[in-house]
Amino acid sequence: MSRAVPAHGVDDGAARALADDGATRALADDGARSHGADDGAAATAVGDRTGEVLDGGGPGGVDVVRVTSRAQLEQCWEVRTEVFVVEQHVPLAEEIDDLDTAATTTHVLAVERTTGRALGTGRLLSDPAHAGEVHLGRLAVRAAARRTGLGARLVVAIEALALAGHAEPAGAALEVTVVLSAQESAMGFYRRLGYEVVDGERYLDAGIWHQDMRRRVRA
């Protein structure tokens, strides 16, 4: 499968999750999920940009924010281009796609609080035809910020957005299924965050072997 819409009908099969176990798209260590995302409306400065803070309690003065402006989206593209296009040789035409600007897509950005420099990013895709299911993708962290737990913080923030905006009733709880397409070298990272392999089928995405994984998030 090469970036075609997967069976889940949510994304283009390109969730670029990376781990700290040697993958070039390495994100971070298996940082604890204690950096819970917040649904408050606080804002943080991103250079001359602002964004809703999802996780402002991380180490090293790094905040995770919801992208709310074109300038922030361009910062996401800068990170992804550096990680995926330059490091992993993914064609730029495949990396930046129409889903980036779709109304159903939400981006998150990790930024240094003092400098506004973008360190990591990820996106959440939803499809009204698939209630209760979303796709996590385009997860990337710059080399200088890897092995700090930032990758895990980005995943947690995206899961919180998914739960807040796309959960469906499941008994007395609310539940949303987060689906992703993981590089095989990154699957250990996702397993540590509670993700499970969907069916074990391998496929090539941008010349890299992937498998689908998912996690049910409940509240």
C-alpha positions as CSV (number, residue, x, y, z in Angstrom):
1,M,0.0,0.0,0.0
2,S,1.5,3.3,-1.0
3,R,-0.2,6.2,0.6
4,A,-3.6,5.1,-0.6
5,V,-6.5,5.4,1.8
6,P,-6.3,2.3,4.0
7,A,-9.2,0.1,4.9
8,H,-10.0,2.3,7.9
9,G,-10.9,5.0,5.4
10,V,-9.3,7.7,7.5
11,D,-5.8,8.5,6.2
12,D,-3.4,7.9,3.4
13,G,-1.5,5.2,5.1
14,A,1.4,7.5,6.1
15,A,1.5,7.7,9.8
16,R,5.2,8.3,10.2
17,A,5.6,7.2,13.8
18,L,9.2,6.8,14.9
19,A,10.8,5.4,18.0
20,D,13.9,5.5,20.0
21,D,15.0,2.0,19.0
22,G,17.2,3.0,16.1
23,A,14.7,4.1,13.5
24,T,15.7,7.2,11.6
25,R,12.3,8.6,12.3
26,A,13.1,8.1,15.9
27,L,10.9,10.2,18.1
28,A,11.8,9.8,21.7
29,D,12.2,7.5,24.6
30,D,9.1,5.6,25.8
31,G,8.3,8.6,27.9
32,A,5.5,8.1,30.4
33,R,2.0,9.1,29.6
34,S,2.1,11.3,32.6
35,H,2.3,14.4,30.4
36,G,-1.5,14.4,30.0
37,A,-2.9,16.8,27.4
38,D,-5.0,19.7,28.8
39,D,-8.2,20.9,27.1
40,G,-7.9,24.4,28.5
41,A,-7.8,27.4,26.3
42,A,-4.4,28.7,27.4
43,A,-2.1,30.1,24.6
44,T,1.6,30.0,24.2
45,A,3.8,32.2,22.0
46,V,5.4,30.6,19.0
47,G,7.6,33.3,17.7
48,D,5.0,35.7,16.4
49,R,2.5,32.9,16.5
50,T,0.1,31.6,19.1
51,G,-1.5,28.2,19.7
52,E,-3.7,26.5,22.2
53,V,-1.5,24.7,24.7
54,L,-2.3,21.0,25.0
55,D,0.7,20.0,27.1
56,G,2.7,22.8,28.8
57,G,4.3,20.7,31.5
58,G,7.1,19.0,29.7
59,P,10.8,19.1,30.4
60,G,13.2,21.5,28.7
61,G,10.6,24.3,28.3
62,V,8.9,22.6,25.4
63,D,5.1,23.0,24.9
64,V,2.8,20.9,22.7
65,V,0.2,23.1,21.1
66,R,-2.7,22.8,18.7
67,V,-1.9,24.4,15.4
68,T,-4.3,27.4,14.8
69,S,-2.5,29.4,12.0
70,R,-0.9,29.0,8.6
71,A,2.4,30.1,10.1
72,Q,2.3,27.2,12.5
73,L,1.3,24.7,9.8
74,E,4.4,25.9,7.9
75,Q,6.5,25.1,10.9
76,C,5.0,21.6,10.9
77,W,6.0,21.2,7.2
78,E,9.5,22.4,8.1
79,V,9.9,19.6,10.7
80,R,8.4,17.0,8.5
81,T,10.6,18.0,5.5
82,E,13.7,17.8,7.6
83,V,12.8,14.4,9.1
84,F,11.1,12.6,6.2
85,V,12.3,14.2,3.0
86,V,15.9,15.0,4.0
87,E,16.6,12.2,6.4
88,Q,14.4,9.4,4.9
89,H,14.3,10.5,1.3
90,V,10.5,10.5,1.0
91,P,9.5,12.5,-2.1
92,L,8.2,15.9,-1.1
93,A,5.2,15.5,-3.3
94,E,4.2,12.5,-1.2
95,E,5.0,14.1,2.1
96,I,2.9,17.3,1.8
97,D,-0.7,16.5,0.8
98,D,-4.2,17.9,0.5
99,L,-5.1,16.3,3.9
100,D,-2.8,18.8,5.6
101,T,-5.3,21.6,4.9
102,A,-8.5,19.6,5.1
103,A,-11.2,20.9,7.5
104,T,-11.2,17.5,9.2
105,T,-7.4,17.5,10.0
106,T,-5.9,18.8,13.3
107,H,-2.1,19.4,13.6
108,V,-0.1,19.5,16.8
109,L,3.3,21.2,17.2
110,A,6.0,21.0,19.8
111,V,7.8,24.3,20.3
112,E,10.5,25.7,22.6
113,R,8.8,28.1,24.9
114,T,11.6,30.7,24.8
115,T,12.6,30.6,21.2
116,G,9.5,29.4,19.4
117,R,11.6,26.9,17.5
118,A,9.5,23.9,16.3
119,L,10.8,20.5,17.4
120,G,8.1,18.0,16.6
121,T,4.7,17.6,15.0
122,G,1.9,15.2,14.2
123,R,-1.6,15.3,12.8
124,L,-5.0,13.8,13.5
125,L,-7.3,12.9,10.7
126,S,-11.0,12.2,11.0
127,D,-13.7,11.1,8.7
128,P,-17.4,11.8,9.5
129,A,-18.2,8.5,7.8
130,H,-16.2,6.6,10.4
131,A,-17.5,7.8,13.7
132,G,-15.4,6.8,16.7
133,E,-12.2,6.2,14.7
134,V,-9.4,8.6,13.8
135,H,-5.9,8.3,12.2
136,L,-2.7,9.5,13.8
137,G,0.0,10.4,11.3
138,R,3.0,12.4,10.2
139,L,4.6,12.1,13.6
140,A,8.1,13.6,13.5
141,V,10.7,14.9,16.0
142,R,13.9,16.7,15.0
143,A,17.1,14.9,15.8
144,A,18.1,17.3,18.6
145,A,14.9,16.6,20.5
146,R,14.8,12.8,20.3
147,R,15.1,10.5,23.3
148,T,13.5,13.2,25.5
149,G,10.0,11.8,25.7
150,L,8.7,14.3,23.2
151,G,7.4,11.7,20.8
152,A,5.3,10.2,23.5
153,R,4.0,13.6,24.5
154,L,2.8,14.3,20.9
155,V,1.0,10.9,20.8
156,V,-0.7,11.6,24.1
157,A,-1.8,15.1,23.0
158,I,-3.2,13.7,19.7
159,E,-5.1,11.0,21.7
160,A,-6.6,13.6,24.0
161,L,-7.8,15.6,20.9
162,A,-9.3,12.4,19.5
163,L,-11.1,11.6,22.7
164,A,-12.4,15.2,23.1
165,G,-13.7,15.5,19.6
166,H,-14.4,12.1,18.2
167,A,-15.3,9.7,20.9
168,E,-18.5,7.6,20.8
169,P,-20.4,6.1,23.8
170,A,-19.1,2.7,24.9
171,G,-21.3,1.6,27.8
172,A,-20.8,4.1,30.6
173,A,-17.6,5.5,29.0
174,L,-16.6,7.3,25.9
175,E,-14.2,5.6,23.4
176,V,-12.3,6.4,20.3
177,T,-10.1,4.1,18.2
178,V,-6.8,5.7,17.1
179,V,-5.4,4.0,14.1
180,L,-1.9,4.5,12.6
181,S,0.5,3.1,10.0
182,A,3.8,2.4,11.8
183,Q,7.2,1.8,10.3
184,E,8.1,-1.7,11.4
185,S,11.2,-0.3,13.1
186,A,9.0,2.0,15.2
187,M,6.4,-0.6,16.3
188,G,8.2,-1.1,19.7
189,F,7.6,2.6,20.4
190,Y,3.9,2.3,19.8
191,R,3.6,-0.9,21.8
192,R,5.0,0.8,24.8
193,L,2.2,3.4,24.4
194,G,-0.5,0.7,24.3
195,Y,-0.9,0.2,20.6
196,E,-1.5,-3.3,19.1
197,V,-1.0,-4.7,15.6
198,V,-4.2,-4.8,13.6
199,D,-3.6,-7.8,11.4
200,G,0.1,-8.2,10.8
201,E,-0.1,-7.4,7.1
202,R,3.0,-5.6,5.8
203,Y,3.0,-3.0,3.1
204,L,5.4,-0.5,1.6
205,D,4.8,3.2,2.1
206,A,7.3,5.5,0.5
207,G,9.6,2.5,0.2
208,I,9.5,1.7,3.9
209,W,7.8,-1.4,5.4
210,H,4.8,-0.5,7.6
211,Q,2.0,-2.3,9.6
212,D,-1.3,-0.9,10.9
213,M,-1.6,-0.5,14.6
214,R,-4.4,0.8,16.8
215,R,-5.4,1.7,20.4
216,R,-8.8,2.2,22.0
217,V,-8.7,5.3,24.1
218,R,-11.4,5.6,26.8
219,A,-12.6,8.2,29.3
